[in-house]
Amino acid sequence: MTMTEGQRVGKGNRAGWRPDRLREQREAHGLTLERAGERLREVAEQAKLRGIPAANPQTLWQHEQGEVYPGPHYRRAYCLLYRATEPDLGFRSALPGEETSFKLTPMNDRLTGAHVLAVERAVHRIAPGSEEADHVALQQRIIDAWKRRHTGGDPHRPVLILVGGFAGSGKTELARFFVQLTGWPLLDKDPLTRPLVEKLLVALGGDPNDRHTDLYRERVRPVEYDCLMQSAMANIKCGISTVLSAPFIAEMTDPAWMQRLANRAAAMGVDVFPVWVRCDEQSMQEYISFRSAARDAWKLQRWDEYMATIDLDLRPAVPHLVVDNRLGTAVTLADQARQAMGAMYA
């Protein structure tokens, strides 16, 4: 059930889809379909985006005519090419309060102080998810680390950021963005533990791609998270701020687990910030389908059954922060900031 770029959808199936805006942006930048395709491929390569195959004139024409709705990586590449948001380009309606005031920018503009504004705007997507959470503190830590990265280091205590959320919510992209700003190491559960998890499942007589049975949940998952957290502890014992990316569904909703982590970190002079990435069902399904990972096969084949186990209103049971990535808003702003500061080309 993998979604492909060529899948055709009716205009009425996408709220706020205005294909004509994509053509207007291209013409306003003085690009032909052929030249826009070339630039799109260049931008995608620089940003290390997968899923931009030919980007030929016919494909772009189908996007502009509304015959084919662009896939997620095409939309991200378009946003980078035209330096705009998805609502600006007519891909969807804006969320309440979502900024859609990006203006057309000449392609050869020189880097100015605008890159600072782009970074701050993206970081400000981190909002309090509970009354006690100090979102300004984490925003300031990230900005300070970014600004001080090449000027002698961060004067604050080390920090441990847990970026959690459901599959396909965008947590890995947001975690990578924090890392590109700060220079802190990233520990992503999937690449860090997947070889161990797959071999352990096979040794126990299971499927290496199992992520839904009792075998995985009760006998493998605890080992998986133990590996992740021991790696994090090894970093913070050395005074190294670290970003973790994992669902953390059971962990963040367990006050006792979070308190034990906070106590251990505090004993080492480290602050802990749980960050929950909020997303919507349609976007999660789209990204999970697009990445086509074997471990997601069960979810995609039984999507309704899977969603019945998901509470989109779920939040951590401890003071936490929230990044609203519904319809990819936060990831789009992170892309804009990375492009502005040149992090995509490093």
Order of alpha helices (4+ residues) and beta strands (2+ residues): alpha-alpha-alpha-alpha-alpha-beta-alpha-beta-alpha-beta-alpha-alpha-beta-alpha-alpha-beta-alpha-alpha-alpha-beta-alpha
